[in-house]
Amino acid sequence: MEYVKRLIDKASKVCGGDQALADRLGIARPNISLMRAGKRAISPATAAELADIAGEDARQAAIDAVIESAKGTRRELTLREILGKGLAAGVAAMLAISYSSDSRSATELIASNAKQTSLPIHRI
């Protein structure tokens, strides 16, 4: 719950306030307060979008939201195990890439390729 509150606060700050964040998410302003207070569940998609806005790992936020949605059920432990394996594999791959001989970051490569093709990059 504290993670969600921090994520919302950070995304709100990036956007310039709760109303701007709500507009960006396409939701009503009161929903931001409800999510922050834990009175409205956050879907994995919303968690990922908030994390992206806040400059944090969107995949981790979506995984956390899936696990949070199963909290207190028999599926919670199973989801933690399954999603934890996927996360560990992703982290291992990221570390392997970051320690490869190519010191250019993925962001630099994407930007470089975008300049070469003159095509806009769209967020999916």
Salt bridges, closest charged atoms under 4 A:
ASP9 OD2 - LYS5 NZ 3.05
ASP9 OD1 - ARG36 NE 2.66
ASP18 OD2 - ARG29 NH2 3.40
ASP18 OD2 - ARG36 NH1 2.84
ASP52 OD2 - ARG123 NH1 2.14
GLU56 OE2 - ARG6 NH1 2.64
GLU56 OE2 - LYS10 NZ 3.31
ASP57 OD1 - ARG59 NE 3.94
GLU76 OE2 - ARG80 NH2 3.13
